[in-house]
Amino acid sequence: MGRAATIARQIGWYVSSLMGDNHYRRYVERRRRTHPGEPVMSEREYWRMRHAAVEANPARCC
């Protein structure tokens, strides 16, 4: 794999991180590591919970 492909992959990872694409994956990994054997929310439930938390506690500066 060439340098251009490596750079493209890194940019893709960065953009995905900014957009929140990996939040659910990180939640699942952490949940399984810290609470093994307990149920994990579905991705739909996770995003509903996240959006509800933002609406309940808006962090707007303006």
ROTOR-865704 format. One line per 5 residues: their letters; for each residue x, z, y of C-alpha. Coordinates in nm, 2 decimals. Each point is the difference from the previous one (the first is absolute). Layout:
N
A) X:Z:Y | ...
This chain:
62
MGRAA) 0.00:0.00:0.00 | 0.14:-0.10:0.33 | 0.04:0.19:0.32 | -0.30:-0.17:0.16 | -0.22:0.11:-0.28
TIARQ) 0.12:0.36:0.02 | -0.06:0.01:0.37 | -0.35:-0.15:-0.05 | -0.08:0.27:-0.26 | 0.12:0.27:0.24
IGWYV) -0.21:-0.13:0.29 | -0.30:-0.02:-0.24 | 0.05:0.36:-0.10 | 0.03:0.11:0.37 | -0.32:-0.18:0.10
SSLMG) -0.19:0.14:-0.29 | 0.12:0.35:0.09 | -0.12:-0.05:0.36 | -0.34:-0.12:-0.11 | -0.05:0.28:-0.25
DNHYR) 0.00:-0.21:-0.31 | 0.21:0.25:-0.19 | -0.18:0.32:0.10 | -0.23:0.01:-0.30 | 0.29:-0.07:-0.24
RYVER) 0.20:0.29:0.15 | -0.30:0.22:-0.02 | -0.04:-0.08:-0.37 | 0.37:0.06:-0.07 | 0.00:0.33:0.18
RRRTH) -0.33:0.12:-0.16 | 0.12:-0.07:-0.35 | 0.34:0.17:0.07 | -0.14:0.31:0.17 | -0.33:0.03:-0.20
PGEPV) 0.05:-0.15:-0.34 | -0.31:-0.04:-0.21 | -0.24:0.04:0.29 | -0.22:-0.30:0.11 | 0.12:-0.24:0.26
MSERE) -0.24:-0.15:0.26 | -0.08:-0.36:-0.03 | 0.15:-0.22:0.27 | -0.35:-0.04:0.16 | -0.05:0.38:0.00
YWRMR) 0.35:0.05:0.15 | -0.06:-0.24:0.29 | -0.34:0.15:0.07 | 0.16:0.35:0.02 | 0.28:-0.13:0.23
HAAVE) -0.24:-0.17:0.24 | -0.24:0.30:0.00 | 0.30:0.23:0.09 | 0.11:-0.23:0.28 | -0.36:-0.01:0.14
ANPAR) -0.03:0.38:-0.02 | 0.34:0.05:0.17 | 0.07:-0.29:0.23 | 0.35:0.01:0.14 | -0.06:-0.21:0.31
CC) 0.21:0.05:0.30 | -0.21:-0.20:0.24
